[in-house]
Amino acid sequence: VGNYDKQSDYRPVFRAFNGRVKAVVVNGSNTEAIMRAAEEEGFKNIYPCSD
């Protein structure tokens, strides 16, 4: 998940996939916002990566 920051709310995305995703790999300029949304929705295996 990731790309440039569009000021989107990512929580609905993570709600939709809760229980179906084993890990989230994030990159891009909005990494922190995406990681925060995943954590807020209960995801534990969240990994930032770089290009």
N, CA, C and O atoms as CSV, one atom per row, in Angstrom:
chain,resi,resn,atom,element,x,y,z
A,1,VAL,N,N,0.861,-1.162,0.000
A,1,VAL,CA,C,0.000,0.000,0.000
A,1,VAL,C,C,0.904,1.220,0.000
A,1,VAL,O,O,1.932,1.220,0.678
A,2,GLY,N,N,0.552,2.242,-0.733
A,2,GLY,CA,C,1.318,3.478,-0.667
A,2,GLY,C,C,1.442,4.160,-2.011
A,2,GLY,O,O,1.112,3.596,-3.054
A,3,ASN,N,N,1.907,5.335,-1.963
A,3,ASN,CA,C,2.185,6.182,-3.109
A,3,ASN,C,C,2.346,7.589,-2.573
A,3,ASN,O,O,2.946,7.775,-1.514
A,4,TYR,N,N,1.833,8.577,-3.267
A,4,TYR,CA,C,1.932,9.935,-2.751
A,4,TYR,C,C,0.715,10.228,-1.873
A,4,TYR,O,O,-0.322,9.576,-2.003
A,5,ASP,N,N,0.843,11.192,-0.997
A,5,ASP,CA,C,-0.189,11.488,-0.002
A,5,ASP,C,C,-1.318,12.301,-0.613
A,5,ASP,O,O,-1.104,13.414,-1.093
A,6,LYS,N,N,-2.533,11.734,-0.592
A,6,LYS,CA,C,-3.722,12.414,-1.106
A,6,LYS,C,C,-4.647,12.833,0.035
A,6,LYS,O,O,-5.799,13.200,-0.200
A,7,GLN,N,N,-4.146,12.778,1.269
A,7,GLN,CA,C,-4.935,13.135,2.457
A,7,GLN,C,C,-6.173,12.247,2.595
A,7,GLN,O,O,-7.219,12.704,3.056
A,8,SER,N,N,-6.053,10.984,2.199
A,8,SER,CA,C,-7.170,10.049,2.267
A,8,SER,C,C,-7.278,9.415,3.645
A,8,SER,O,O,-6.295,9.330,4.381
A,9,ASP,N,N,-8.482,8.972,3.984
A,9,ASP,CA,C,-8.723,8.211,5.201
A,9,ASP,C,C,-8.628,6.737,4.820
A,9,ASP,O,O,-9.471,6.236,4.076
A,10,TYR,N,N,-7.620,6.044,5.318
A,10,TYR,CA,C,-7.374,4.654,4.949
A,10,TYR,C,C,-8.076,3.658,5.864
A,10,TYR,O,O,-8.065,2.459,5.588
A,11,ARG,N,N,-8.680,4.127,6.937
A,11,ARG,CA,C,-9.337,3.215,7.877
A,11,ARG,C,C,-10.422,2.360,7.227
A,11,ARG,O,O,-10.488,1.167,7.524
A,12,PRO,N,N,-11.283,2.905,6.352
A,12,PRO,CA,C,-12.296,2.049,5.715
A,12,PRO,C,C,-11.689,0.905,4.893
A,12,PRO,O,O,-12.259,-0.185,4.829
A,13,VAL,N,N,-10.552,1.149,4.276
A,13,VAL,CA,C,-9.876,0.103,3.510
A,13,VAL,C,C,-9.471,-1.032,4.442
A,13,VAL,O,O,-9.708,-2.203,4.144
A,14,PHE,N,N,-8.861,-0.682,5.569
A,14,PHE,CA,C,-8.419,-1.710,6.494
A,14,PHE,C,C,-9.592,-2.411,7.169
A,14,PHE,O,O,-9.500,-3.601,7.471
A,15,ARG,N,N,-10.674,-1.713,7.410
A,15,ARG,CA,C,-11.887,-2.352,7.954
A,15,ARG,C,C,-12.400,-3.416,6.990
A,15,ARG,O,O,-12.793,-4.506,7.408
A,16,ALA,N,N,-12.395,-3.096,5.711
A,16,ALA,CA,C,-12.907,-4.022,4.697
A,16,ALA,C,C,-12.081,-5.302,4.610
A,16,ALA,O,O,-12.616,-6.364,4.291
A,17,PHE,N,N,-10.789,-5.209,4.890
A,17,PHE,CA,C,-9.907,-6.368,4.772
A,17,PHE,C,C,-9.561,-7.010,6.107
A,17,PHE,O,O,-8.789,-7.968,6.139
A,18,ASN,N,N,-10.103,-6.515,7.197
A,18,ASN,CA,C,-9.777,-7.046,8.518
A,18,ASN,C,C,-10.127,-8.530,8.584
A,18,ASN,O,O,-11.229,-8.939,8.219
A,19,GLY,N,N,-9.171,-9.329,9.056
A,19,GLY,CA,C,-9.353,-10.770,9.135
A,19,GLY,C,C,-8.968,-11.511,7.871
A,19,GLY,O,O,-8.951,-12.742,7.867
A,20,ARG,N,N,-8.659,-10.800,6.798
A,20,ARG,CA,C,-8.314,-11.428,5.523
A,20,ARG,C,C,-6.881,-11.153,5.092
A,20,ARG,O,O,-6.404,-11.736,4.118
A,21,VAL,N,N,-6.195,-10.276,5.802
A,21,VAL,CA,C,-4.841,-9.868,5.424
A,21,VAL,C,C,-3.872,-10.288,6.525
A,21,VAL,O,O,-4.114,-10.035,7.705
A,22,LYS,N,N,-2.771,-10.931,6.131
A,22,LYS,CA,C,-1.785,-11.389,7.111
A,22,LYS,C,C,-0.749,-10.321,7.432
A,22,LYS,O,O,-0.222,-10.287,8.544
A,23,ALA,N,N,-0.450,-9.447,6.473
A,23,ALA,CA,C,0.556,-8.410,6.681
A,23,ALA,C,C,0.279,-7.237,5.744
A,23,ALA,O,O,-0.331,-7.389,4.685
A,24,VAL,N,N,0.747,-6.069,6.167
A,24,VAL,CA,C,0.620,-4.850,5.369
A,24,VAL,C,C,2.030,-4.321,5.125
A,24,VAL,O,O,2.779,-4.085,6.072
A,25,VAL,N,N,2.389,-4.134,3.863
A,25,VAL,CA,C,3.684,-3.570,3.485
A,25,VAL,C,C,3.401,-2.201,2.878
A,25,VAL,O,O,2.608,-2.074,1.945
A,26,VAL,N,N,4.058,-1.182,3.419
A,26,VAL,CA,C,3.733,0.201,3.071
A,26,VAL,C,C,4.968,0.931,2.552
A,26,VAL,O,O,6.064,0.759,3.084
A,27,ASN,N,N,4.789,1.748,1.511
A,27,ASN,CA,C,5.861,2.645,1.075
A,27,ASN,C,C,5.255,3.925,0.532
A,27,ASN,O,O,4.039,4.017,0.360
A,28,GLY,N,N,6.081,4.894,0.266
A,28,GLY,CA,C,5.629,6.163,-0.287
A,28,GLY,C,C,5.589,7.264,0.753
A,28,GLY,O,O,5.916,7.053,1.921
A,29,SER,N,N,5.183,8.436,0.311
A,29,SER,CA,C,5.208,9.610,1.184
A,29,SER,C,C,4.134,9.577,2.262
A,29,SER,O,O,4.210,10.338,3.226
A,30,ASN,N,N,3.137,8.713,2.118
A,30,ASN,CA,C,2.067,8.635,3.115
A,30,ASN,C,C,2.198,7.414,4.020
A,30,ASN,O,O,1.212,6.982,4.617
A,31,THR,N,N,3.386,6.861,4.129
A,31,THR,CA,C,3.629,5.661,4.931
A,31,THR,C,C,3.103,5.800,6.350
A,31,THR,O,O,2.406,4.912,6.839
A,32,GLU,N,N,3.424,6.890,7.012
A,32,GLU,CA,C,3.012,7.049,8.411
A,32,GLU,C,C,1.498,7.056,8.565
A,32,GLU,O,O,0.974,6.441,9.494
A,33,ALA,N,N,0.786,7.735,7.678
A,33,ALA,CA,C,-0.679,7.800,7.758
A,33,ALA,C,C,-1.296,6.424,7.531
A,33,ALA,O,O,-2.250,6.051,8.213
A,34,ILE,N,N,-0.763,5.679,6.587
A,34,ILE,CA,C,-1.289,4.346,6.302
A,34,ILE,C,C,-1.002,3.407,7.466
A,34,ILE,O,O,-1.874,2.638,7.872
A,35,MET,N,N,0.205,3.463,8.004
A,35,MET,CA,C,0.552,2.613,9.142
A,35,MET,C,C,-0.327,2.933,10.349
A,35,MET,O,O,-0.782,2.026,11.047
A,36,ARG,N,N,-0.562,4.192,10.589
A,36,ARG,CA,C,-1.411,4.616,11.713
A,36,ARG,C,C,-2.836,4.083,11.536
A,36,ARG,O,O,-3.436,3.588,12.490
A,37,ALA,N,N,-3.377,4.185,10.322
A,37,ALA,CA,C,-4.730,3.688,10.051
A,37,ALA,C,C,-4.805,2.178,10.252
A,37,ALA,O,O,-5.771,1.673,10.824
A,38,ALA,N,N,-3.798,1.463,9.788
A,38,ALA,CA,C,-3.773,0.006,9.965
A,38,ALA,C,C,-3.728,-0.355,11.447
A,38,ALA,O,O,-4.446,-1.250,11.892
A,39,GLU,N,N,-2.895,0.333,12.204
A,39,GLU,CA,C,-2.811,0.088,13.650
A,39,GLU,C,C,-4.138,0.386,14.337
A,39,GLU,O,O,-4.568,-0.374,15.204
A,40,GLU,N,N,-4.786,1.475,13.961
A,40,GLU,CA,C,-6.069,1.853,14.561
A,40,GLU,C,C,-7.144,0.806,14.293
A,40,GLU,O,O,-8.071,0.647,15.088
A,41,GLU,N,N,-7.023,0.095,13.179
A,41,GLU,CA,C,-8.005,-0.938,12.837
A,41,GLU,C,C,-7.576,-2.328,13.302
A,41,GLU,O,O,-8.193,-3.326,12.929
A,42,GLY,N,N,-6.519,-2.397,14.117
A,42,GLY,CA,C,-6.144,-3.655,14.748
A,42,GLY,C,C,-5.104,-4.496,14.041
A,42,GLY,O,O,-4.829,-5.615,14.473
A,43,PHE,N,N,-4.524,-3.999,12.979
A,43,PHE,CA,C,-3.493,-4.759,12.286
A,43,PHE,C,C,-2.196,-4.723,13.090
A,43,PHE,O,O,-1.842,-3.699,13.673
A,44,LYS,N,N,-1.491,-5.860,13.111
A,44,LYS,CA,C,-0.248,-5.972,13.882
A,44,LYS,C,C,0.987,-6.102,12.991
A,44,LYS,O,O,2.034,-5.540,13.315
A,45,ASN,N,N,0.890,-6.815,11.901
A,45,ASN,CA,C,2.033,-7.066,11.022
A,45,ASN,C,C,2.093,-5.994,9.939
A,45,ASN,O,O,1.622,-6.191,8.819
A,46,ILE,N,N,2.684,-4.853,10.300
A,46,ILE,CA,C,2.763,-3.698,9.405
A,46,ILE,C,C,4.240,-3.381,9.184
A,46,ILE,O,O,4.987,-3.162,10.138
A,47,TYR,N,N,4.652,-3.358,7.925
A,47,TYR,CA,C,6.062,-3.196,7.612
A,47,TYR,C,C,6.289,-2.047,6.636
A,47,TYR,O,O,5.778,-2.077,5.516
A,48,PRO,N,N,7.050,-1.034,7.048
A,48,PRO,CA,C,7.424,0.017,6.100
A,48,PRO,C,C,8.569,-0.484,5.216
A,48,PRO,O,O,9.394,-1.282,5.661
A,49,CYS,N,N,8.618,-0.027,3.995
A,49,CYS,CA,C,9.741,-0.349,3.117
A,49,CYS,C,C,10.077,0.885,2.291
A,49,CYS,O,O,9.300,1.838,2.237
A,50,SER,N,N,11.221,0.861,1.661
A,50,SER,CA,C,11.626,1.994,0.830
A,50,SER,C,C,11.789,1.517,-0.605
A,50,SER,O,O,11.892,0.319,-0.868
A,51,ASP,N,N,11.810,2.459,-1.514
A,51,ASP,CA,C,11.933,2.138,-2.943
A,51,ASP,C,C,13.271,1.528,-3.246
A,51,ASP,O,O,13.551,1.194,-4.398
